Amino acid sequence: MFGSVDRPQRSVPELIADIQELTVEIQQLYRQDALLWIIGYSGGKDSTVVLQLVWNAIAAPPPDQRTKTIHVITTDTLVENPVVAAWVSQSLDQMKVAAQAQGMPVEPLLPKSVFCSAPHGSWNRDQFGRHTCESLRASAKLLQRQILPQPDMLHSLSLHTLTQL
């Protein structure tokens, strides 16, 4: 299978133990400092798993121990399938409602991208690159303005930890 990694198969109890271990590690990282947390979210399976692991880990302690905001940011490159883009936007809206209802310090963000029309209505690699650059610029501006008053205060989460799952 493309992209598969040769690992010995685990039992369900072993997988549950690994998830519990990750949960404890996420909770320790969350409490250890005042660094900002930003999770990149596309709505795909990888970013959804990372977000769900973090959400579950942070939801476990009482609300008074949820001391810093977790910013969930997505970038619309304006070339996504409209159905997918609408789904991601709706999921961010639902995430915001769920965070408020559960007292979770999660702030979903979708920066507005600048749309650049394609010449003669055609799409090409250069056009895709311009859309991607514009959406990344919009995300960077949002981070500078709303989230990162001090750029050195950033704690990034990645899929690296999940490679053991």
C-alpha positions in Angstrom: 0.0 0.0 0.0 1.3 3.5 -0.9 2.6 5.4 2.1 2.3 2.5 4.5 4.9 1.8 7.1 6.0 -1.7 8.0 5.2 -2.1 11.7 4.1 -5.0 13.8 0.4 -5.0 14.1 -0.8 -3.9 17.6 -3.8 -5.0 19.6 -6.6 -2.7 20.5 -5.4 -2.6 24.1 -1.9 -1.5 22.9 -3.4 1.2 20.8 -5.5 2.5 23.7 -2.4 2.5 25.9 -0.5 4.5 23.3 -3.4 7.1 23.1 -3.5 7.3 26.8 0.3 7.9 26.9 -0.1 10.7 24.2 -2.9 12.2 26.2 -0.7 12.5 29.3 2.2 14.0 27.2 -0.2 16.6 25.6 -1.5 17.6 29.1 2.1 18.0 30.4 3.2 20.1 27.4 0.1 22.3 27.8 0.8 23.0 31.5 4.5 23.4 31.3 4.7 26.9 30.0 2.9 29.9 28.6 3.7 29.4 24.9 0.9 29.7 22.4 -0.6 26.7 20.8 -1.6 26.8 17.1 -3.0 23.7 15.3 -3.1 23.8 11.6 -6.5 22.3 10.5 -7.5 21.2 7.0 -10.4 19.0 7.9 -8.4 16.0 6.6 -7.8 12.9 8.7 -4.3 13.8 10.0 -5.2 17.3 11.3 -8.5 16.0 12.6 -6.8 13.3 14.6 -4.3 15.8 16.0 -7.1 18.2 17.0 -9.2 15.4 18.5 -6.2 14.2 20.6 -5.5 17.7 21.9 -9.2 18.4 22.5 -9.7 15.2 24.5 -6.5 15.8 26.5 -7.3 19.4 27.4 -11.0 18.6 28.1 -10.0 16.1 30.8 -8.7 18.5 33.5 -11.2 20.9 35.2 -11.9 24.2 33.4 -9.8 26.2 35.8 -6.7 24.3 34.5 -7.4 25.2 30.8 -5.3 28.3 31.0 -4.3 29.1 27.4 -6.1 29.3 24.2 -5.5 26.8 21.5 -5.8 28.5 18.1 -7.1 26.3 15.3 -6.2 27.9 12.0 -7.0 26.8 8.5 -6.1 28.3 5.2 -8.4 28.5 2.2 -6.3 28.6 -0.9 -9.4 29.3 -3.0 -8.8 26.3 -5.2 -10.4 23.7 -3.0 -13.5 21.9 -4.1 -16.4 24.2 -3.0 -18.1 21.3 -1.2 -14.9 20.6 0.8 -14.3 24.4 1.5 -17.9 24.7 2.8 -17.5 21.6 4.9 -14.3 22.9 6.6 -15.9 26.3 7.2 -19.0 24.6 8.7 -16.8 22.4 10.9 -15.0 25.4 12.2 -18.4 27.0 13.1 -19.4 23.8 14.9 -16.1 23.7 16.7 -16.6 27.2 18.0 -20.1 26.3 19.3 -18.8 23.1 20.9 -15.8 24.9 22.5 -18.1 27.5 24.1 -20.6 24.8 25.3 -17.8 22.7 26.8 -15.7 25.5 28.2 -12.8 24.7 26.0 -10.1 27.3 25.2 -10.3 26.6 21.5 -10.5 29.4 19.0 -11.1 28.4 15.3 -9.9 30.9 12.7 -10.3 31.1 9.0 -8.3 34.0 7.6 -9.8 35.7 4.5 -7.8 35.1 1.4 -7.4 37.5 -1.5 -8.9 36.1 -4.6 -6.9 36.6 -7.8 -8.9 35.7 -10.9 -7.3 33.4 -13.4 -6.5 34.9 -16.9 -9.3 33.9 -19.4 -11.0 31.8 -16.7 -8.4 29.1 -16.8 -6.5 27.5 -14.0 -2.8 26.6 -14.2 0.0 25.8 -11.8 1.0 29.5 -11.6 -2.5 30.4 -10.7 -2.6 27.7 -8.0 0.7 29.0 -6.6 -0.6 32.6 -6.4 -3.7 31.4 -4.6 -1.6 29.4 -2.2 0.7 32.4 -1.6 -2.2 34.7 -1.0 -3.9 32.4 1.5 -0.6 31.9 3.3 -0.1 35.6 3.5 -3.5 36.0 4.9 -2.8 33.4 7.6 0.6 35.1 8.4 -1.1 38.5 8.8 -3.8 36.9 11.0 -1.1 35.3 13.2 0.8 38.6 13.5 -2.2 40.7 14.2 -4.3 38.5 16.5 -2.3 35.7 17.9 1.4 36.4 18.0 2.2 39.7 19.7 5.5 38.1 20.6 6.6 35.8 17.8 9.0 33.8 20.1 6.0 32.7 22.1 4.9 29.8 19.9 4.6 26.1 20.6 3.9 24.1 17.5 2.3 20.7 17.4 3.0 18.3 14.6 2.3 14.9 13.4 5.7 13.7 14.5 4.4 12.4 17.8 1.7 10.5 16.0 4.1 8.5 13.9 4.3 6.0 16.8 0.5 5.3 16.6 
